[in-house]
Amino acid sequence: MIRVYNGDACAVQESEYDWRTALRFFLNGHRDEYILIYRDDKPIKTLSYRDICYNREVPEKIIYLDQDVFAEARKYFFTYREQEERWMRAVAVCNRQEEVECILYYQHNPITTGHPVSEFEEYEYDEELDFEFLSRADTYIFEEYEEYAAFIYDALERRFPEKEKYFLDENAQIFLGSESCCQGNGDFYVLPGKSFRLNGIDVAGSKRIAYIDSSREQHFMSRAPQTGVYSSLGIMTSLFWRQKECSYGDMNPDKKFMLIRFPLYSCGLGDIIRFCMSKVAVTEYLRTEYIPVIDLSVPDDGNQFTNGRPDNVWEYYFKPLNEYSVEEVMQSSHVLICDEKMDSFNPYMMEQYHDVHNMRAIYGKYLRLNQEMSSYVNEIKKQFFCQGEGADEKKVLGVIARGTDFRYGGFDIPRPMEDEPYIELVRRKMDEWGCDSFLLATEDMDILEHFRQAGFGKRMRYIEQDRYRYTDVGQPGLVVAKMKKEGHDYRDELPYLAVLYLLADCDSLITNCRCGAFIVADYINGGAYEYRYCCGEGDC
């Protein structure tokens, strides 16, 4: 993402520039500012703290305001192929009198092991973009004028000229003029989580208002987004996500396929189920004409379920979604590759992922155990639940106790409730909900031992499975997938699969934080739980 800086900068003549002096300037409380190098009256280059700190070579470069400034800046920044080389590079934007109007700087989009996001290196307006998401609101309020907000503004101008568009950022005036920006005092308006004043602009009568911020932290794994508040990165993703459609052959010229892929090197079975089903939901509820097919046989993906072999792990556990095979799709004319690259911020994925009603229906329709897994799970169920005529009707509480990397990994995820208060909460809820026993689901050996010592006796049951200890709580970043024994394959995940279906058959469900097991069990259950409770959220 390219952002606009319009604050203080230090002007230095080329002949007087000194690296040590520049470093002292930045270290003396000016790290977020810039140095403008001049040759006489003309600016020739812009230096950032990172340029000086890493002694990076910076060429002479300025951009003129009457050019396509973001396209020119993108072209310049992406001459550096490595992200670290692009990070915080800057370029001045000048008028034709060589006066600096502002500075543009590059800030790469969030890249993590599980959720890389598109950098949108090359893009342009096209009438074939997906405008459905942009069509929903009547008025768009932009928090910041930056690269993506500028493109979205232009797309609205072209496609929906009748829609109202305003910036709260005064930097917009540099590029669009004063009429685009909200200034001064006016009526007070409130959107979920946001409040602002608009001067002389009547948006009170608008039925649908979209507030666009420039946050880059939220992806669809996070909690449900605020209604009417979106990120510019998310809107960009909604526009361009179908552009990845390609052709692999001549088969099925009248059909479109969504080939769903997901990284297996660090994500567990619960994550895989959640993410694949959310993508299936998009095909179902957006009526995209895409036929979903799941392919978890990505080569060189470090497949933890097969010792690295590129096998389609989905079909180890579940039936195919439909009659179309991966092999057939890979010879077809219209294929949309739906992998991790552009999905994490896709609002279409996000809204389905957080739509409980839709996701329960999707799980009921598409998540079907294959014959081998169905037999295995049913056998486990017989051991845990009283079944058959004359069996006592006893209520069972499903208890999820997530630990290990959720507690100590340092990731941006809900932190589980501590063991002792959680154990007491479970005890209280069992009495309150009339449950005779509970099924404990945990991957954490320490948590299991704490429950064992809590005096539940035969009221507590659990399945035998591999469990782990986070051996060094001072070392963040260790995921459960990396704790698994050498030679781990899909059979080692069978107890976890059984646990998900056991939890789904319980009468009520409680969890120490929102996690994959809670979500998957709930969706498999289909809304039949008498009670559901998630620590940090309450009854849900």
C-alpha positions as a printed Julia matrix, in Angstrom:
540×3 Matrix{Float64}:
   0.0     0.0     0.0
   1.23    3.49   -0.88
   0.35    6.13    1.71
   0.52    9.94    1.78
   2.75   11.9     4.14
   2.14   15.63    4.52
   4.07   16.48    7.68
   7.46   17.92    8.48
  10.51   17.16    6.34
  14.1    18.33    6.54
  15.4    20.08    3.4
  19.1    19.6     2.62
  21.14   20.79   -0.35
  22.83   17.98   -2.26
  26.24   19.57   -1.71
  25.7    19.74    2.06
  24.32   16.25    2.61
  26.15   14.13    5.2
  25.12   10.57    6.14
  26.04   10.91    9.83
  24.1    14.14   10.16
  21.09   12.5     8.5
  21.29    9.54   10.91
  21.42   11.88   13.91
  18.36   13.71   12.59
  16.31   10.51   12.46
  17.57    9.19   15.79
  16.75   12.49   17.46
  12.99   11.88   17.46
  12.33   12.18   13.71
  12.11    8.55   12.57
   8.69    9.05   10.99
   9.78   12.13    9.04
  11.78   12.46    5.8
  14.78   14.27    4.36
  14.32   16.05    1.03
  17.52   16.4    -1.02
  17.6    19.51   -3.23
  19.78   20.56   -6.14
  19.46   24.31   -6.02
  15.68   24.92   -5.97
  14.66   21.49   -7.28
  13.97   18.46   -5.06
  15.69   15.38   -6.49
  15.18   12.57   -3.95
  13.52   11.66   -0.65
  15.26    9.76    2.16
  13.56    7.77    4.92
  14.95    6.55    8.23
  15.23    3.05    6.79
  17.26    4.33    3.81
  19.8     5.87    6.16
  19.8     3.1     8.76
  20.5     0.4     6.15
  22.57    2.67    3.92
  20.32    1.94    0.96
  21.01    3.47   -2.42
  18.3     5.97   -3.36
  18.08    7.19   -6.97
  16.95   10.63   -8.08
  13.19   10.5    -8.41
  10.21   12.87   -8.08
   6.63   12.57   -9.34
   4.51   15.41  -10.67
   0.99   16.03   -9.45
  -0.46   16.06  -12.97
   0.73   12.47  -13.53
  -1.03    9.3   -12.36
   0.86    9.63   -9.09
   0.09    6.25   -7.51
   0.78    4.35  -10.74
   4.1     6.17  -11.09
   4.98    5.56   -7.45
   4.05    1.87   -7.7
   6.22    1.5   -10.78
   9.13    3.05   -8.9
   8.71    1.09   -5.66
   8.34   -2.26   -7.44
  11.63   -1.87   -9.25
  12.82   -3.29   -5.93
  11.71   -6.92   -6.05
  12.33   -7.76   -2.39
   9.82   -6.41    0.1
  12.52   -5.41    2.55
  14.05   -3.25   -0.15
  10.69   -1.54   -0.84
   9.73   -1.05    2.79
   9.38    2.66    3.68
  10.93    3.96    0.46
   9.55    7.37   -0.36
   9.16    9.77   -3.25
   8.15   13.45   -3.36
   5.11   14.65   -5.32
   5.61   18.14   -6.8
   3.69   20.65   -8.84
   5.22   21.95  -12.05
   6.82   24.81  -10.13
   8.96   22.13   -8.38
   7.19   22.77   -5.07
   6.7    19.67   -2.91
   2.99   18.99   -2.31
   3.4    15.76   -0.3
   5.47   12.59    0.0
   4.35    9.08   -0.94
   5.79    6.12    0.93
   5.5     2.35    0.58
   4.19    0.1     3.34
   3.82   -3.55    2.41
   0.62   -5.42    3.15
   0.63   -7.89    6.06
   2.46  -11.1     5.28
   2.34  -13.97    7.77
   2.97  -17.68    7.38
  -0.7   -18.55    7.12
  -2.14  -15.42    5.55
  -0.11  -13.73    2.82
  -2.04  -10.92    1.14
  -1.79   -9.53   -2.37
   0.42   -6.47   -2.87
  -1.53   -5.44   -6.0
   1.66   -4.76   -7.91
  -0.14   -4.35  -11.22
  -3.8    -3.44  -11.56
  -6.07   -1.12  -13.47
  -9.74   -0.3   -13.8
 -11.71   -2.8   -15.85
 -15.46   -3.13  -16.39
 -15.06   -6.86  -15.7
 -14.09   -6.29  -12.06
 -16.44   -7.58   -9.37
 -18.47   -4.48   -8.4
 -21.14   -6.27   -6.37
 -19.68   -5.29   -3.01
 -19.25   -1.65   -4.08
 -22.85   -1.54   -5.29
 -24.28   -2.05   -1.8
 -23.82    1.35   -0.14
 -25.26    4.73   -1.12
 -22.56    6.86    0.54
 -18.85    6.14    1.02
 -16.84    7.86    3.74
 -13.07    7.4     3.37
 -10.92    7.83    6.45
  -7.57    8.26    4.68
  -6.44    9.24    1.2
  -4.04    6.49    0.12
  -3.43    4.31   -2.92
  -6.34    1.88   -2.51
  -8.82    4.52   -1.33
  -7.92    6.61   -4.39
  -8.56    3.69   -6.73
 -11.87    2.81   -5.04
 -12.95    6.46   -5.26
 -12.16    6.46   -8.99
 -13.96    3.12   -9.51
 -17.06    4.56   -7.83
 -16.85    7.67  -10.04
 -16.77    5.52  -13.15
 -19.19    2.75  -12.25
 -21.57    4.43   -9.78
 -21.38    8.21  -10.38
 -24.64    8.69   -8.45
 -23.1     7.5    -5.16
 -21.79   10.08   -2.7
 -18.09    9.94   -1.76
 -16.23   11.95    0.88
 -12.8    11.94    2.5
 -12.14   12.83    6.11
  -8.46   13.25    5.23
  -7.4    16.75    4.17
  -4.71   15.2     1.96
  -7.48   14.4    -0.51
  -7.62   18.1    -1.39
  -4.13   17.88   -2.88
  -5.36   15.41   -5.48
  -9.13   15.96   -5.79
  -9.85   19.51   -4.66
 -11.63   20.85   -1.59
 -15.09   19.59   -2.58
 -14.02   15.99   -1.91
 -13.07   16.61    1.71
 -15.19   17.11    4.82
 -14.09   20.14    6.82
 -15.2    22.48    9.58
 -18.05   22.01   12.04
 -21.31   20.43   11.09
 -23.87   17.89   12.19
 -22.58   14.97   14.24
 -22.83   11.55   12.63
 -22.04    8.15   14.09
 -21.18    4.84   12.45
 -20.44    1.66   14.41
 -17.19    2.34   16.2
 -16.64    5.68   14.41
 -17.91    9.22   14.89
 -17.19   12.32   12.83
 -18.62   15.65   11.68
 -19.57   16.47    8.13
 -19.96   20.09    7.05
 -22.98   20.77    4.91
 -23.17   17.21    3.63
 -26.51   15.49    3.99
 -25.8    11.82    4.61
 -28.41   11.44    7.33
 -31.0    10.31    4.82
 -28.78    7.68    3.26
 -29.98    4.18    3.98
 -26.58    2.57    3.55
 -23.29    4.2     4.55
 -19.92    2.49    4.12
 -16.98    3.73    6.18
 -13.65    2.8     4.56
 -10.56    2.84    6.75
  -7.0     1.88    5.86
  -6.44   -0.76    8.53
  -4.46   -3.81    7.49
  -4.83   -5.97   10.59
  -8.2    -7.62   10.11
  -8.69  -10.8     8.1
 -11.63  -13.17    8.11
 -10.18  -15.29   10.92
 -10.77  -12.36   13.25
 -14.01  -11.69   15.04
 -16.98  -10.53   13.02
 -16.35   -7.16   11.35
 -18.33   -4.08   12.33
 -21.37   -3.5    10.18
 -20.68   -0.83    7.58
 -16.94   -0.52    8.36
 -14.49   -1.97    5.82
 -10.81   -1.74    5.01
  -9.63   -0.38    1.69
  -7.51   -3.53    1.31
 -10.67   -5.6     1.71
 -12.55   -3.59   -0.92
  -9.61   -3.96   -3.32
  -9.69   -7.7    -2.77
 -13.43   -7.81   -3.49
 -12.84   -6.0    -6.79
  -9.99   -8.16   -8.04
 -10.5   -11.63   -6.54
 -12.03  -13.08   -9.73
  -9.14  -11.83  -11.85
  -7.26  -15.0   -10.93
  -9.5   -17.05  -13.21
  -7.48  -18.92  -15.82
  -7.76  -21.75  -18.35
  -6.04  -25.13  -18.06
  -7.6   -26.87  -21.06
 -10.67  -27.3   -23.22
 -12.88  -29.36  -20.91
 -16.16  -28.02  -19.55
 -16.24  -24.77  -21.58
 -19.72  -24.02  -20.22
 -18.77  -24.38  -16.54
 -16.76  -22.35  -14.0
 -14.84  -23.93  -11.15
 -13.47  -22.55   -7.9
 -10.42  -24.62   -7.03
 -10.04  -24.26   -3.26
  -6.56  -24.64   -1.82
  -5.21  -24.08    1.65
  -1.72  -24.25    3.22
  -1.16  -27.47    5.15
   2.31  -26.85    6.56
   1.16  -25.08    9.72
  -2.63  -25.31    9.95
  -4.62  -28.0    11.7
  -7.61  -29.96   10.5
 -10.05  -27.55   12.14
  -8.56  -24.58   10.27
  -8.69  -26.46    6.99
 -12.36  -27.33    7.46
 -13.29  -23.76    8.42
 -11.5   -22.03    5.58
 -12.54  -24.49    2.88
 -16.19  -24.36    3.94
 -16.2   -20.55    4.02
 -15.05  -20.53    0.4
 -17.71  -23.06   -0.51
 -20.26  -20.75    1.14
 -19.23  -17.94   -1.21
 -20.13  -20.06   -4.24
 -23.45  -20.99   -2.64
 -24.71  -17.65   -1.37
 -23.19  -15.17   -3.84
 -24.51  -17.25   -6.73
 -21.22  -16.87   -8.57
 -21.78  -19.81  -10.97
 -18.54  -21.3    -9.65
 -18.58  -25.0    -8.79
 -16.41  -25.61   -5.69
 -13.72  -28.31   -5.77
 -11.22  -28.76   -2.92
  -7.6   -29.5    -3.78
  -5.26  -30.02   -0.84
  -2.53  -31.6    -2.93
  -0.43  -28.49   -3.45
   3.17  -29.51   -4.32
   6.0   -28.28   -2.08
   3.53  -27.21    0.6
   5.13  -29.22    3.41
   1.95  -31.28    3.82
   1.98  -32.26    7.51
  -0.73  -34.9     6.95
   1.21  -36.95    4.4
   4.87  -36.51    5.34
   5.13  -33.98    2.53
   3.51  -35.98   -0.26
   1.22  -33.79   -2.44
  -1.93  -35.86   -1.81
  -5.44  -34.42   -1.65
  -5.88  -34.78    2.1
  -9.5   -33.63    1.97
 -10.58  -36.96    0.51
  -8.7   -38.86    3.23
 -11.44  -37.64    5.59
 -14.4   -36.41    3.55
 -16.38  -37.16    0.43
 -15.75  -34.92   -2.59
 -18.08  -31.92   -2.76
 -19.52  -33.05   -6.09
 -18.83  -35.27   -9.1
 -15.93  -33.16  -10.44
 -12.4   -34.3    -9.68
  -9.32  -32.12   -9.28
  -7.84  -33.81  -12.36
 -10.83  -32.8   -14.46
 -10.81  -29.23  -13.15
  -7.13  -28.92  -14.05
  -8.08  -29.58  -17.69
 -11.04  -27.18  -17.76
 -11.54  -23.81  -19.43
 -12.59  -21.58  -16.52
 -10.85  -22.11  -13.18
 -10.61  -19.61  -10.32
  -7.71  -20.52   -8.05
  -8.86  -19.67   -4.54
  -5.81  -19.99   -2.32
  -4.48  -17.97    0.58
  -3.09  -15.08   -1.45
  -6.18  -12.9    -1.72
  -8.61  -14.55    0.66
  -7.58  -13.28    4.06
  -9.06   -9.81    3.5
 -11.81  -10.81    1.08
 -15.07   -9.36    2.5
 -17.09  -11.98    0.64
 -15.23  -14.67    2.6
 -15.44  -12.65    5.79
 -19.2   -12.17    5.72
 -19.81  -15.87    5.06
 -17.3   -16.98    7.69
 -19.21  -15.01   10.33
 -22.73  -15.91    9.12
 -23.71  -18.69   11.53
 -26.93  -19.59    9.7
 -25.26  -19.9     6.29
 -22.25  -21.83    7.61
 -24.38  -24.37    9.47
 -26.28  -25.02    6.25
 -23.04  -25.35    4.27
 -21.58  -27.86    6.74
 -24.78  -29.9     6.61
 -24.72  -30.0     2.83
 -21.02  -30.34    1.97
 -19.07  -31.63    5.0
 -19.66  -35.37    4.68
 -17.36  -38.0     6.16
 -16.2   -40.67    3.74
 -17.13  -44.28    4.5
 -13.92  -45.11    6.39
 -14.11  -42.02    8.6
 -17.83  -42.41    9.19
 -17.32  -45.95   10.47
 -14.46  -44.82   12.7
 -16.37  -41.87   14.19
 -19.54  -43.89   14.77
 -17.57  -46.54   16.65
 -16.08  -43.88   18.92
 -19.53  -42.41   19.51
 -20.81  -45.77   20.74
 -18.1   -45.77   23.41
 -18.92  -42.28   24.65
 -22.69  -41.94   24.42
 -25.43  -44.19   25.73
 -27.39  -45.28   22.69
 -30.26  -47.58   21.97
 -33.61  -48.39   23.55
 -33.75  -48.2    27.32
 -30.57  -46.12   27.63
 -30.66  -43.4    30.26
 -31.14  -39.9    28.89
 -28.19  -38.08   30.41
 -27.01  -34.68   29.29
 -23.39  -34.3    28.21
 -21.53  -30.99   28.09
 -18.84  -30.52   25.46
 -15.89  -28.71   27.05
 -13.2   -27.23   24.81
  -9.98  -26.15   26.53
  -7.59  -24.64   23.99
  -4.02  -24.11   25.16
  -0.44  -24.44   23.8
   0.1   -21.91   20.98
  -3.18  -20.07   21.72
  -1.93  -19.35   25.22
   1.79  -18.83   24.7
   2.35  -18.42   20.95
   2.04  -14.63   20.96
  -0.33  -14.64   17.99
  -3.14  -12.14   17.41
  -5.85  -14.56   18.54
  -8.26  -14.73   21.48
  -6.38  -15.65   24.66
  -7.95  -18.58   26.54
  -9.3   -18.18   30.07
  -6.87  -19.41   32.72
  -7.39  -23.01   33.86
  -8.6   -22.58   37.45
 -11.38  -20.05   36.77
 -12.36  -22.03   33.65
 -12.66  -25.26   35.62
 -14.91  -23.49   38.11
 -16.98  -22.04   35.26
 -17.42  -25.53   33.79
 -18.51  -26.84   37.19
 -21.05  -24.02   37.52
 -22.43  -24.43   34.0
 -22.86  -28.18   34.47
 -25.12  -27.51   37.44
 -26.9   -24.65   35.73
 -27.56  -26.59   32.52
 -28.32  -29.92   34.19
 -25.43  -31.85   32.61
 -24.47  -35.17   34.18
 -21.01  -35.46   32.61
 -18.7   -33.69   30.21
 -16.39  -34.5    27.32
 -13.09  -32.65   27.58
 -11.44  -31.68   24.29
  -7.89  -30.34   24.68
  -4.55  -30.67   22.92
  -2.72  -29.39   26.0
  -1.33  -31.97   28.46
  -1.08  -29.43   31.28
  -4.76  -28.51   30.93
  -5.75  -32.18   30.95
  -3.84  -32.73   34.19
  -5.49  -29.69   35.8
  -8.93  -31.08   34.97
  -7.94  -34.52   36.26
  -6.99  -32.96   39.58
 -10.22  -30.98   39.88
 -12.29  -33.79   41.42
 -14.75  -34.48   38.62
 -14.11  -38.24   38.78
 -16.19  -40.29   36.36
 -18.15  -37.21   35.31
 -15.17  -36.25   33.12
 -14.38  -38.15   29.91
 -11.83  -37.56   27.18
 -10.44  -39.35   24.18
  -6.89  -40.67   24.03
  -4.87  -38.6    21.57
  -1.5   -36.9    21.17
  -1.22  -33.94   23.53
   1.5   -31.33   23.83
   3.23  -29.05   26.27
   4.47  -25.6    25.31
   7.93  -26.3    26.69
   9.3   -22.76   26.64
   6.59  -20.2    27.43
   9.12  -17.42   26.93
   9.55  -18.38   23.26
   6.55  -17.18   21.22
   5.7   -18.25   17.69
   5.66  -22.04   18.1
   2.52  -23.54   16.54
   1.05  -26.92   17.41
   1.78  -28.2    13.91
   5.5   -27.86   14.66
   5.17  -29.81   17.92
   3.95  -32.95   16.21
   6.15  -36.01   16.07
   8.23  -36.89   13.05
   6.3   -39.07   10.62
   2.95  -37.54   11.64
   0.29  -38.34    9.02
  -3.46  -38.14    8.52
  -4.16  -41.15   10.78
  -2.77  -39.24   13.74
  -5.54  -36.68   13.2
  -8.35  -39.25   13.52
  -8.84  -38.7    17.28
  -9.2   -34.95   16.69
 -11.71  -35.61   13.91
 -13.67  -37.88   16.25
 -13.58  -35.22   18.97
 -15.17  -32.67   16.63
 -18.08  -35.01   15.95
 -18.37  -36.04   19.61
 -18.58  -32.36   20.58
 -21.22  -31.85   17.91
 -23.34  -34.58   19.51
 -23.17  -33.07   23.02
 -26.22  -31.36   24.48
 -24.42  -28.08   25.22
 -21.01  -26.59   24.41
 -18.54  -24.36   26.26
 -15.06  -23.14   25.3
 -12.3   -21.18   27.03
 -11.89  -19.02   23.89
 -13.14  -18.82   20.32
 -11.16  -21.42   18.37
 -11.48  -23.82   15.46
 -12.92  -26.75   17.44
 -15.69  -24.56   18.87
 -16.67  -23.18   15.45
 -16.5   -26.49   13.58
 -18.39  -28.44   16.26
 -21.09  -25.76   16.38
 -21.54  -25.77   12.6
 -21.64  -29.58   12.42
 -24.2   -29.53   15.25
 -26.39  -27.32   13.09
 -27.83  -25.19   15.88
 -29.18  -28.04   18.03
 -27.22  -27.19   21.19
 -29.36  -26.31   24.19
 -26.69  -23.87   25.4
 -23.46  -22.43   23.95
 -20.94  -20.37   25.89
 -17.67  -18.83   24.7
 -15.4   -17.23   27.3
 -14.88  -13.59   26.45
 -18.19  -13.45   24.58
 -20.7   -15.09   26.91
 -23.8   -16.97   25.74
 -23.9   -17.11   21.97
